[in-house]
Amino acid sequence: MAIAKAERLMNLALCLLGTRRPLSKRELRDSIEAYLEAGSDDSFNRMFERDKDDLRELGLVIETVENLDGEVGYRAGRDSNRLPPITLDAEEAAALGLAAKVWQQARLAGAASGALQKLRAAGLPEDVDPYEAHGALEPRIPVHEAAFEPLMLACRDRRPVAFDYRKATAARPEPRQVEPWALECWRGHWYLAGWDRDRGAERVFRLSRITGKVRSRSAKFTADVPDVVTVRETVASWAGEGADRSALIRLRAGAGYPLRAKASQVRELGEGWDELEIPYGHGLDAWLVEFGPDVVVLEPAELRADVVDRLRAVAKG
């Protein structure tokens, strides 16, 4: 729905809900700026009838009555448009309580706190801890990157952005111009999917590699936003998820938990090292580089060579 139409419908709904008596079309036209700019009476009448039908389709009950001047009047009674009381059982309230406490960032903390208070009023007892009710650890969605908030807003507003981005194999960041589509968290890291204007292709960016400020652009999107944005699937393919081959690596003891979680076999080598067999697919070399000196690739040879090449590229920078 276009922003102008949504604003017009909201203004009409507020007028109909706020009046104590039925308002004629003439009075509504004088009260809503968009109707004053409609032009001819025919244009206004068509716009008003469409808006009235749209509001009714959205669930607003609009009454049609004769007013004192013999004209048809319209109003939306508060009693007939009041939502029924919210009733939640203990399990439902506890589940929503968990969701309300997930976010810990300052911008979202106030809204989450307010939602939790409403949940208490709707049925979540004061003495029931939602974490204990589900026997789970306290949930967290960590966001440490300064780029998260401006990118979240840019995705919401469909606004292009520019930022400096350092690839895993590069020593210095490069400027990128992106039309942001979606943000998603995968294994403790946040990723942005969008259209890279300079490369003319879809790309996924890890937020921890964005340096400096995210700068907004006033231009419109040039590429269509897909109905489904597969951020996790794209990142998972980099990490070798679903691969039909295996790689053998040596991993320092106590390090690389994500690699250990993927391993099909783990064998202690002694002297502070373990040997792991992990799935091998596209992008695994870039992922292994992130673990630095804690990982040594044993086989296959091509994976070892790719990791060495990436490390040399970083060292030369």
N, C-alpha and C positions, 0 to 999 in steps of 0.2 A: 504494500500500500504506500502511495506517495506521501511524503511528509505533509504537504499542503492539505491533502484530503484528510489525513488522520487528524490534523489540527482542527480542521473544520468540523469533523464529526465529534471531536471532543468538546468543542465549543457549543455545538448544538445540544449534545447530551447534558452538558452543565446547565444550559439555559432551561431545558425541559425539566431537569431534576430540581433546579433551584427556585422555580416559580411556584407561588401559592395559588395562582389561578391559571387557566388555560391561556396560552399566547397564540395570537393569530400569526399567519405567515408574514404579514406586514410588520408586526412587532419583532418577529424573529429576524427578519431581514435587516431591520434597523439596529439590531443588537449584535449581529455577527459581521465582522469586517469583510470576510470573504464573500458574503451574500451581497454586500453593498457594491462590491467590485464585479458582480456577475454580469452587469450590463442590462440587457432588456429583461422585461418581466418574464418572457417565455424562457430565457436562459436560466433565470432564477428559479422558476417553477420546476423545470426539469431537474436542476441541481438539488433542490430541496426534496423533491419526491424520491430521488435516488438515495440521498443521505438518510431520509426517514426509513426507507426500506432496508438500507445497510445496517442501521442501528437496531432495527427489529430483528434482523437476521443474526446480529451479534448477541441478542437476548434481552435488549432493553424493551420493557413494556411501555408503549406510548399510547396514551388515551386520546381519543378524538371526541370533542364535545362542542356544543354550541355556546359561544360566549354572549355577553350581554348586548353586544352590537349586532347580533345576528350572524356574525362570521364564525367560521369553523376555527376552533382553538385546539391547541395541543399541549399536553403536559405529560410528564413521566412521574407518577406518584412514587414517593420513597417507600411506602409500605409494599407496593406491588413489585418493587425492584430491589428489595432488601434480600441479601443472601441468607440462607438458613444457617443456624448455628453450626459451628464446626465441632464435630465429635470425633475424638480419637481414642482408640484403646491404648493400653499401656505400651504394647509393642510398636504400634504406629508412631506414637508420640516419641518413644525412645529412638526409633530410627531417624525421625526428622531432627531430633535433638543432636544426634551424631552429625548429621549433615550440616547443621547450623554451626557446629564447633570446628569444622574442618579448617576453614580459612583463618589464618592468623595475621594477615596483613592489615595495616592500619586503615586503608581505604575501605576494606570490606568488613572490618571487625565490628563497626557500629551497626551495620545492617544485619550482620549475623547475630549480634547481641539482642537487637530488637526483635528479630524473628524468634529467638529462643524464649524471650519473655512472653511472646504471644503463644508459643507452644505450651509454656507453663500454664497460661490461662486457659488453653484449650484442652488440657487433660494430662499434661506431663507433671506428675507429682513432684513437689519440691525435694522430697527425700529420695527420689529415684535418680541414680546416676546413670545416664545413658550408656556409659562405657561398661559399667558393671552389669547392666541389663543384658548386654550382648556378649559379655565375657571377652571383650576385645581390648587391644591397646588403644590409647588415645590417637585418633586419626590426625594426620598432618599432610598438608600439601605445601611443601616448602617452596618459597619463592625468594631467592636471594638476589636475583639479577635485577638491576635498575631498569632494564629494558622491558620487563614484563608488563608493567602498568601502561606505558604509552602504546605498546603493541596490542594489549588487550582492548584499549579504547579504539585504536585504529582498525582492528578487526571488526569491532562492533559498528563503527561509523563508515566502513568501507572507504578508508582514506589511505592513499599511498604514503610510504615512509622511505626514509633514507638513513643508512647507518654504515659504520665501518665494521667489517667482519673479518676475523682471522681464521682461516682454515687450519685444520690439524697439521697440514704439511707446510704451512707458511709461517715465516718468522714475523711478518708485518701484516697488519690488516689492510683490506682493500675496500673502497666505497661500493656499496650495493644500493640499488633502487628497487624496492619491492612493493608489490600490491598484496598486502597481508590477507590471508584467508582464515586461518585457524591456529590456535595455540593448543598444545597438548603435552601432558607430562608422561614420560616413559622412563621407568627405572630411575626415578629421582632427578631427572633432568627435563627441562622445558624446551620444547621445539616449536618453531614457527614454520608453517607451510604457506607458500604464496607464489606469486608470479614474479620472477626475476626479469625486470625490464631489459637490463643490459644483455642478458643471455637469451632472452626470448623463450624461456622455458620454466616449468615448475621446479621449485627448489625447496628444500627443507633446511632450516638454520637452527643451530643449537644456540640458545640464548646466552650461555656462558661464554661464547666466543664473540659476542657483540661488544665492541669497545666504544666508549664515548656515549654521547646522547643519541637517542632515536629522534630524528627530525621529521615532522609531518609535512606533507605536500598537499597543495590545494587541488591538484588535478584529479580527474576522475579515473576509474579503473579502465584499462585498455583491453584486458582479457576477461573472459567469462569466468565466473566463480563456479567450480564444479559442485554438483549436488552433494557429493560425498568426497571429503578430503581425508585421505588415508595417511595421516601423519605417522601413527604407530607402525603401520605396515611398512612404510618407507624406511623408517629408522631401523626397524627390526631386520629388514633385508640387508642393511649395512652391517649389522652385527652377526649375520649368518644364520638368522632364524629360519628354520625349515630347510636348511642345507642338507644335501645328500652325501656330503663328504665330511671327513674329520681332519682336524689338525692336532698335532702334538706340541704342547708348550711346556716350558718349565716356569713355575710361578713361585715367587717368594712366599714362604709360610706366613700366614696372617694377613696377606694382602690379596687384592683382587676378588672381593666377594662376588661381584656380578659374573666373573668368569667361572668361579666355583659353582655358582647356581646353574650355569649352563652345562657344566662338564658331565659327560657320560661316565667317565672313570677318573678317579683321583688316586695317585700312589705317592706315598711319602718317599723322598729321596734321601732325607737326612741333610744335615749341615744347613738347615734353614730353607730348604727348597722342596717343592712338590711337583709332580708331573701330572698334567691334565690332558685328557682327550676331549676336545670341544668341537661343535659343529662348525664347518668351514663353508662360508659363502661370500658373496660380493660384499666388500667393505670391511671385512674382518681385520684387514691390515690397519686401516685407519683407527679402528677401535682399540687394537692392541697397542698402538703407539701411545695412546693416552695413559697407559700404565707404566710407561717409561722403563726404568731399570729393573722393575719388579717382574718383567716378563722377558723370556727368551724363547724364540720360536725354534723348535727342533725340526719339524717337518709339517707340510711338504716344502720342498726347496723354493718353489715360486712364492709362497707366502712369506718365507723368511727373507727372500730378496726384496719383496715389496716393503716389508717393515723396515729393513735396513735402508732402502732408498728414501723412505719418508723421514727417517731419523737424520740422515745425511742432509736432506733438504732443509730441515729445521736448523741443524748445526751450522750450515753455511750462511743462514740468514743472520 
